[in-house]
């Protein structure tokens, strides 16, 4: 998602300036023939979540927690795209993926409400347990008597 002023739009409250993104083009892997892998079409986009001045402190904390396994030791989020043969399209794809990852990480999950089973559910469970117990007891061989 690109806004008119050259920023990457994540959601209504967050846009990442392109100046905060580090873009690197490298040689793409995969099968090929002559002149294979001579064009650098694979694109890496890096964004430093830990030091970004764009984020509020609460956003930074939630992103650092949600993206814990995806961040480098320096707090950088790295997204790679090598889907197409065009460096420009791969850059757009990588930026779109980065925005989607950040958008999903910023979603606040609803707290689970503890619920109690209904009285009838408890009674059904206990009745089923008694029935199972009775069946097993009847199956047992009481040859001691």
Buried (B, 14 or more C-beta within 10 A) or exposed (E): EBEEEEBBBBEEEBBBEEEBBEEEBEEBEEEEEEEEEEEEBBBBBBBBBBEBEBBEEEBBEBBBEBBEEBBEEEBBBBBBBBBBEEBEBBBBBBBBBBBEBBBEBBEEEEEEEEEEEEEEEEEEEEEEEEEEEEEEEEEEEEEEE
